[in-house]
């Protein structure tokens, strides 16, 4: 019955995001992964602990897809019709 008795964290998270919104902080800045040590210390209390868990795969997929797209476009410009091989 862990889900039934779980604490409702919605009000806490709502206050957190509303505060960030009032400070004109973008969502990707709230869960910033490449921050310096000083910035991390300042924002550590205001970060959702799952933000890094959610953002890391997203950023990897975003840049990976962009890289594969440019690789395929470059091969197409060179006259190749596939990602690998000479055909």
C-alpha positions in Angstrom: 0.0 0.0 0.0 2.9 2.3 -0.6 1.1 4.2 -3.3 -2.0 4.7 -1.2 -0.1 6.1 1.7 2.5 8.1 -0.3 3.0 11.8 0.6 1.5 14.2 -1.8 4.5 16.2 -3.2 2.4 18.2 -5.8 2.1 21.4 -3.6 5.8 21.5 -3.0 6.7 21.0 -6.6 4.0 23.5 -7.6 5.6 26.2 -5.4 9.0 25.3 -6.7 8.0 25.7 -10.3 5.9 28.8 -9.7 8.9 30.4 -7.9 11.2 29.6 -10.8 8.6 31.0 -13.2 8.3 34.3 -11.2 12.1 34.6 -11.3 11.9 34.1 -15.1 13.9 30.9 -15.0 13.5 28.7 -18.0 12.6 25.0 -17.4 15.9 23.8 -18.8 17.7 26.2 -16.5 15.9 24.8 -13.5 17.4 21.3 -14.1 20.7 22.6 -15.4 23.3 19.9 -15.7 26.4 21.8 -16.8 26.3 24.5 -14.1 29.5 25.5 -12.2 30.1 24.5 -8.6 28.9 27.8 -7.3 25.7 27.8 -9.3 25.0 24.2 -8.3 25.4 25.2 -4.6 23.0 28.1 -5.0 20.3 26.2 -6.8 20.7 22.8 -5.1 17.8 23.4 -2.8 15.5 24.5 -5.7 16.1 21.6 -8.0 13.8 18.7 -8.6 15.9 15.6 -7.8 14.5 13.8 -10.9 15.4 16.6 -13.3 18.8 15.1 -14.3 17.2 11.7 -14.7 14.8 13.2 -17.2 17.0 15.6 -19.0 20.1 13.4 -19.6 18.4 10.9 -22.0 16.5 13.8 -23.7 19.7 15.8 -24.4 21.5 12.6 -25.6 18.7 11.8 -28.0 18.4 15.4 -29.1 22.1 15.8 -30.1 22.4 12.2 -31.3 19.5 12.6 -33.7 20.9 15.9 -34.9 24.3 14.3 -35.5 22.9 11.4 -37.4 20.7 13.7 -39.5 23.8 15.8 -40.5 25.8 12.7 -41.2 23.1 11.3 -43.5 22.7 14.6 -45.2 26.5 14.8 -45.8 26.5 11.3 -47.2 23.6 12.3 -49.5 25.5 15.3 -50.8 28.5 13.1 -51.5 26.2 10.8 -53.6 25.7 7.9 -51.2 22.1 6.8 -50.6 22.7 4.8 -47.4 24.3 5.5 -44.0 26.9 2.8 -44.5 28.5 1.2 -47.5 29.1 2.4 -51.0 25.6 2.1 -52.5 
